[in-house]
């Protein structure tokens, strides 16, 4: 989350993706760094114990939001 906030502050469009259990800490990080409404995409959890096929599906689902976050 912090990397995305830092890049956005530098004018670099960024799309942060976090998994569901980290949404509250991501929001807290955004508030702490002056971006209380910082948008980010959310994917299911866990990543490391998930099949490639399932991950591909999750990415397909998240991709529209990721693109939306990158485009003005």
C-alpha positions, 0 to 999 in steps of 0.5 A: 500500500505504501509503495502505491501511495508514494508513487501516486504522490510522485505523480505515477499512476498506480494500482495497488492490489491487496487481499481481503484480510489486509483491507483494514490495514491498507485503509489505515495505511492510507489514512496515516499517509494522508490519502484517506480515500486511496482506492485499491483493488481487492482479491481473495486470500490466500495467494500462495496456497491457490492454484494457478487456475484460480489465481487466473480467475481472480485476476480476471475478476480484478482486472477491470478495477485495476485498469480503472485505477490506472486511467484518469 
